[in-house]
Amino acid sequence: MGAVFDHKAWHNGIVAGTYGALSVGATTQLNVNGVAKDFIVVHQGNPGSSLYDSSCDGTWLLMEDIYEIDSWNDDYNIYAASNVKFDCGAFKSKLDSAVQTAIKSVKIPYVDGNGSSGSVASGANGLSAEVFLLSGYEVGFTTSNNQSFPVDGAKLDYFESGSGATVLAKRIAKFNGSNSAWWLRSPYKGNSTNAWQVQSSGQYGSRRVTTTGGVRPCFIMPSNQNIFS
């Protein structure tokens, strides 16, 4: 099946048939281990130049379903050395070779260190990544929800703030057909043992990194890249 896109989305020199022509909220299919899976367009462009450098300007694709279940890490809540970061790196190899080649290498804002002593590194000092987990701020959570969210990102256009039914629905993901919690890359600010999750209800929750949760990969495609089908 080909991608689902908005044929009216001809703007800024981008024509339908490229990832940049997809509307936020549209889905496109890519093969994962040879099986077509849906990916949601969760943002177009750079979410905010104060936290993201120009490498993050593109089409943000988030896997609609949870890919696998794993612990966030074996000990501390350091994303750069975590199990889930490794899982994201391994996920790239499951995609078709042409998609692997097209995925952008980006610098994402992250907590450099653990939640109790680390600080947010952003812009050119962000973490080099190709496939990554979203942060709490990127899915619409802020310190207004809980002071222990680090400011390690900006809200992506697909997601909304608040706790209404439609807001929560956009955060819910399934694993084997059932709603399931999935990890964010954000550590719990204030200790070195917990990380944030999106719960099965779409609300936020913090759990020890040694417990399990879903891995939901995200990556950025060049906006002028032709859609793979």
C-alpha positions as CSV (number, residue, x, y, z in Angstrom):
1,M,0.0,0.0,0.0
2,G,1.3,3.5,-0.8
3,A,1.4,6.5,1.5
4,V,-1.7,8.4,2.6
5,F,-1.1,12.1,1.9
6,D,-2.9,15.4,1.3
7,H,-2.8,16.2,-2.4
8,K,-3.5,19.9,-1.5
9,A,-0.2,20.1,0.4
10,W,1.7,21.9,-2.4
11,H,3.7,24.6,-0.6
12,N,7.2,26.1,-0.4
13,G,8.2,24.3,-3.5
14,I,7.3,20.9,-2.1
15,V,4.9,18.8,-4.2
16,A,2.7,15.9,-3.3
17,G,4.7,12.7,-3.5
18,T,7.4,13.8,-1.1
19,Y,7.5,13.4,2.6
20,G,7.2,17.2,3.1
21,A,3.8,17.1,1.3
22,L,2.3,14.9,4.0
23,S,0.0,16.6,6.4
24,V,0.7,16.3,10.1
25,G,-1.4,13.3,11.3
26,A,-1.3,11.5,8.0
27,T,0.1,8.0,7.9
28,T,2.6,6.4,5.5
29,Q,3.7,2.8,5.4
30,L,7.3,1.4,5.5
31,N,8.5,-2.1,5.7
32,V,9.8,-3.4,9.1
33,N,11.4,-6.8,8.7
34,G,9.6,-6.9,5.4
35,V,6.1,-6.3,6.8
36,A,4.3,-3.0,6.1
37,K,3.8,-0.9,9.2
38,D,2.1,2.5,9.7
39,F,4.1,5.5,10.6
40,I,2.4,8.8,11.7
41,V,3.7,12.2,10.6
42,V,4.0,13.9,14.0
43,H,5.8,17.1,12.8
44,Q,6.9,18.9,9.7
45,G,10.0,21.1,10.0
46,N,12.1,22.1,13.0
47,P,10.2,22.0,16.3
48,G,12.1,25.0,17.7
49,S,15.5,26.5,16.9
50,S,16.3,27.2,20.5
51,L,16.6,23.5,21.2
52,Y,17.1,21.8,17.8
53,D,19.7,22.5,15.2
54,S,18.9,22.5,11.5
55,S,19.5,18.8,11.2
56,C,16.0,18.3,12.8
57,D,14.2,20.1,10.0
58,G,12.3,17.5,8.1
59,T,9.4,15.1,8.3
60,W,9.1,13.4,11.7
61,L,7.8,9.8,11.5
62,L,6.7,7.9,14.6
63,M,5.8,4.2,14.4
64,E,2.0,4.0,15.1
65,D,2.4,0.8,17.1
66,I,5.0,-0.2,19.7
67,Y,7.8,-2.2,18.1
68,E,9.0,-4.1,21.1
69,I,9.0,-4.3,24.9
70,D,12.2,-3.7,26.9
71,S,13.6,-2.2,30.1
72,W,14.7,1.4,29.7
73,N,18.1,0.5,31.2
74,D,19.8,-2.0,33.5
75,D,20.7,0.6,36.2
76,Y,20.7,4.4,35.8
77,N,18.4,6.8,33.9
78,I,21.1,7.9,31.4
79,Y,19.5,7.9,27.9
80,A,22.8,8.0,26.0
81,A,23.8,4.7,27.5
82,S,20.4,3.1,27.7
83,N,18.9,-0.1,26.5
84,V,16.1,1.8,24.6
85,K,18.7,3.9,22.8
86,F,20.4,0.7,21.7
87,D,17.0,-0.7,20.6
88,C,16.4,2.3,18.4
89,G,19.7,1.9,16.8
90,A,19.0,-1.8,16.1
91,F,15.5,-0.9,14.7
92,K,17.0,1.0,11.8
93,S,18.5,-2.2,10.4
94,K,14.9,-3.6,10.2
95,L,13.9,-1.0,7.6
96,D,14.4,-1.4,3.8
97,S,17.9,-0.3,2.7
98,A,16.7,2.7,0.8
99,V,14.9,4.0,3.8
100,Q,17.9,3.4,6.0
101,T,20.0,5.5,3.6
102,A,17.4,8.4,3.5
103,I,16.9,8.7,7.3
104,K,18.6,11.9,8.6
105,S,21.3,12.0,11.1
106,V,20.2,14.5,13.7
107,K,21.1,16.2,17.0
108,I,18.2,15.8,19.5
109,P,17.9,17.6,22.8
110,Y,18.5,15.2,25.8
111,V,19.6,15.0,29.4
112,D,23.3,14.6,29.4
113,G,23.8,12.4,32.4
114,N,21.2,11.1,34.8
115,G,18.1,12.7,36.1
116,S,19.5,13.8,39.4
117,S,22.7,15.5,38.2
118,G,22.5,15.8,34.4
119,S,21.5,18.8,32.4
120,V,19.8,19.3,29.0
121,A,22.1,19.4,26.1
122,S,20.6,20.9,22.9
123,G,21.2,22.4,19.5
124,A,24.6,21.5,18.2
125,N,25.4,19.8,21.5
126,G,22.4,17.5,21.3
127,L,22.7,13.7,21.1
128,S,23.6,12.4,17.6
129,A,20.9,9.9,16.6
130,E,19.1,8.5,13.6
131,V,16.3,6.6,15.3
132,F,15.2,7.8,18.8
133,L,12.5,7.9,21.4
134,L,10.3,11.0,21.8
135,S,10.6,13.2,24.9
136,G,8.0,14.2,27.4
137,Y,7.8,17.8,26.0
138,E,7.5,16.5,22.4
139,V,4.3,14.6,23.2
140,G,2.8,17.6,25.1
141,F,3.8,17.1,28.7
142,T,5.5,20.0,30.6
143,T,6.6,21.0,34.0
144,S,3.1,22.2,34.6
145,N,2.1,18.5,34.6
146,N,5.0,17.5,36.8
147,Q,8.1,19.5,37.9
148,S,10.2,16.4,37.3
149,F,9.9,16.6,33.5
150,P,13.2,17.9,32.0
151,V,12.8,20.5,29.3
152,D,14.4,18.2,26.7
153,G,12.3,19.2,23.7
154,A,9.4,21.2,22.3
155,K,5.9,20.0,21.5
156,L,5.5,18.4,18.1
157,D,2.5,19.6,16.1
158,Y,0.6,16.3,16.1
159,F,0.4,16.2,19.9
160,E,-1.7,18.4,22.1
161,S,-1.4,19.6,25.7
162,G,-3.9,18.8,28.3
163,S,-5.8,15.7,29.3
164,G,-9.0,15.6,27.2
165,A,-10.0,12.4,25.4
166,T,-8.7,13.5,22.0
167,V,-5.4,14.7,23.6
168,L,-4.9,11.3,25.3
169,A,-5.9,9.3,22.2
170,K,-3.1,10.8,20.2
171,R,-0.6,9.4,22.7
172,I,-2.0,5.9,23.0
173,A,-0.1,3.1,21.3
174,K,-0.8,-0.6,21.0
175,F,1.4,-3.7,21.3
176,N,-0.1,-6.9,19.9
177,G,-3.4,-5.2,19.6
178,S,-3.7,-3.9,23.2
179,N,-3.1,-0.4,24.6
180,S,0.3,-0.5,26.3
181,A,2.7,1.9,28.0
182,W,5.7,3.2,26.1
183,W,8.9,4.8,27.1
184,L,10.0,8.4,26.6
185,R,13.7,9.3,26.4
186,S,13.2,11.7,29.3
187,P,14.6,10.6,32.7
188,Y,12.7,11.5,35.8
189,K,14.4,14.7,37.0
190,G,15.4,14.4,40.6
191,N,16.6,10.8,40.8
192,S,18.8,8.4,38.9
193,T,16.5,5.4,38.8
194,N,13.3,6.4,37.0
195,A,12.2,7.4,33.5
196,W,9.0,8.8,32.0
197,Q,6.4,6.8,30.1
198,V,3.2,7.4,28.2
199,Q,0.8,5.1,30.0
200,S,-1.7,2.9,28.2
201,S,-4.3,5.6,28.9
202,G,-2.3,8.3,27.3
203,Q,-1.4,9.9,30.6
204,Y,2.1,10.3,32.0
205,G,3.8,8.0,34.5
206,S,7.3,7.4,35.9
207,R,8.7,4.0,36.4
208,R,12.0,2.4,37.4
209,V,14.3,2.0,34.4
210,T,14.7,-1.7,35.2
211,T,11.0,-2.3,34.6
212,T,9.6,-2.9,31.0
213,G,7.8,-0.7,28.6
214,G,7.3,-0.2,24.9
215,V,9.8,1.1,22.4
216,R,8.2,3.3,19.8
217,P,10.8,4.5,17.3
218,C,10.9,7.9,15.7
219,F,13.1,9.3,12.9
220,I,13.3,12.2,10.5
221,M,13.1,12.0,6.7
222,P,14.3,14.8,4.4
223,S,11.2,16.8,3.3
224,N,12.2,16.6,-0.3
225,Q,12.6,12.8,-0.2
226,N,10.2,10.9,-2.5
227,I,7.7,8.7,-0.5
228,F,8.7,5.1,-0.4
229,S,5.8,2.8,-1.2
